[in-house]
């Protein structure tokens, strides 16, 4: 029996790792904004929307590459913020 190629294992591990990172970040950020009470609610809703968007994107990557993955560069998994911050170059 032949196992998966090295690139396939790396891609799936990268996607799963990224998905775990998204979930962990969203949980931590929501916990922080919950401390602000009602003032933090809009941020919590934004975090939920961001998390849904990331999970939908990862599902589309999985569907495109198949269950075992393919040679997809992980740089395509970056996150773009919809807001510009003047202090971040």
Backbone torsions as a table, in degrees:
resi	resn	phi	psi	omega
1	UNK	NA	136.3	-178.8
2	UNK	-96.6	136.7	179.3
3	UNK	-89.5	177.5	178.4
4	UNK	-69.2	152.6	176.5
5	UNK	-70.4	159.1	-176.1
6	UNK	-58.6	-41.7	-179.4
7	UNK	-64.0	-35.0	179.7
8	UNK	-68.0	-41.4	178.6
9	UNK	-64.9	-41.9	-179.7
10	UNK	-63.5	-40.7	-179.3
11	UNK	-66.1	-47.5	-178.1
12	UNK	-63.7	-40.0	176.6
13	UNK	-63.2	-37.8	178.5
14	UNK	-67.0	-41.8	179.1
15	UNK	-66.2	-45.7	180.0
16	UNK	-63.9	-41.1	178.3
17	UNK	-64.0	-41.0	178.9
18	UNK	-65.8	-40.7	179.2
19	UNK	-63.3	-39.5	177.5
20	UNK	-65.3	-39.6	178.7
21	UNK	-63.6	-41.6	178.3
22	UNK	-60.7	-46.0	-179.0
23	UNK	-64.2	-42.8	-179.9
24	UNK	-65.5	-44.5	178.7
25	UNK	-61.6	-45.5	-178.5
26	UNK	-61.7	-42.4	179.1
27	UNK	-61.4	-47.2	-178.6
28	UNK	-65.0	-43.6	-178.9
29	UNK	-65.9	-39.8	178.4
30	UNK	-66.0	-37.1	177.7
31	UNK	-63.5	-41.4	178.4
32	UNK	-62.7	-50.5	-176.4
33	UNK	-70.1	-22.6	175.8
34	UNK	-66.3	-26.9	177.3
35	UNK	-64.6	-21.8	-179.5
36	UNK	-83.1	-4.3	179.2
37	UNK	69.8	-140.1	-177.5
38	UNK	-61.4	-27.5	179.3
39	UNK	-67.2	-26.1	-179.3
40	UNK	-87.1	-9.2	-176.4
41	UNK	-58.1	-43.4	177.7
42	UNK	-60.6	-35.4	178.3
43	UNK	-68.7	-38.8	178.4
44	UNK	-62.9	-41.2	177.5
45	UNK	-64.4	-38.7	176.9
46	UNK	-64.9	-39.2	177.9
47	UNK	-64.8	-42.3	177.6
48	UNK	-60.8	-42.2	178.7
49	UNK	-64.6	-41.9	178.6
50	UNK	-62.5	-43.8	-179.5
51	UNK	-63.1	-43.4	177.8
52	UNK	-61.2	-42.7	-179.8
53	UNK	-62.0	-44.2	179.8
54	UNK	-64.2	-42.2	179.5
55	UNK	-66.5	-37.6	176.5
56	UNK	-64.4	-40.4	178.2
57	UNK	-63.9	-44.0	-179.9
58	UNK	-64.8	-36.2	175.4
59	UNK	-63.4	-39.5	178.9
60	UNK	-67.3	-35.8	176.4
61	UNK	-64.9	-43.7	178.4
62	UNK	-61.8	-42.0	-179.9
63	UNK	-66.4	-38.0	179.7
64	UNK	-68.9	-39.0	-174.1
65	UNK	-94.1	-10.4	-178.0
66	UNK	89.3	173.7	-176.1
67	UNK	-64.3	-31.6	-176.3
68	UNK	-94.3	-5.8	-179.9
69	UNK	89.6	178.3	178.2
70	UNK	-156.0	-173.8	-177.4
71	UNK	-83.1	78.3	178.2
72	UNK	-108.5	125.8	179.4
73	UNK	-66.6	135.0	-176.8
74	UNK	-70.9	-11.6	177.7
75	UNK	-64.0	-19.6	177.5
76	UNK	-72.3	-6.8	-178.6
77	UNK	-94.3	18.2	-177.7
78	UNK	-74.6	161.4	-178.9
79	UNK	-109.5	132.1	176.6
80	UNK	-109.7	124.7	178.7
81	UNK	-77.5	137.0	-179.4
82	UNK	-77.3	-7.3	-177.0
83	UNK	-118.1	142.1	175.5
84	UNK	-97.8	137.3	177.3
85	UNK	-111.0	123.4	-175.1
86	UNK	-64.0	-23.7	-177.4
87	UNK	-88.9	-5.7	176.8
88	UNK	-105.9	118.1	-178.4
89	UNK	-69.7	NA	NA
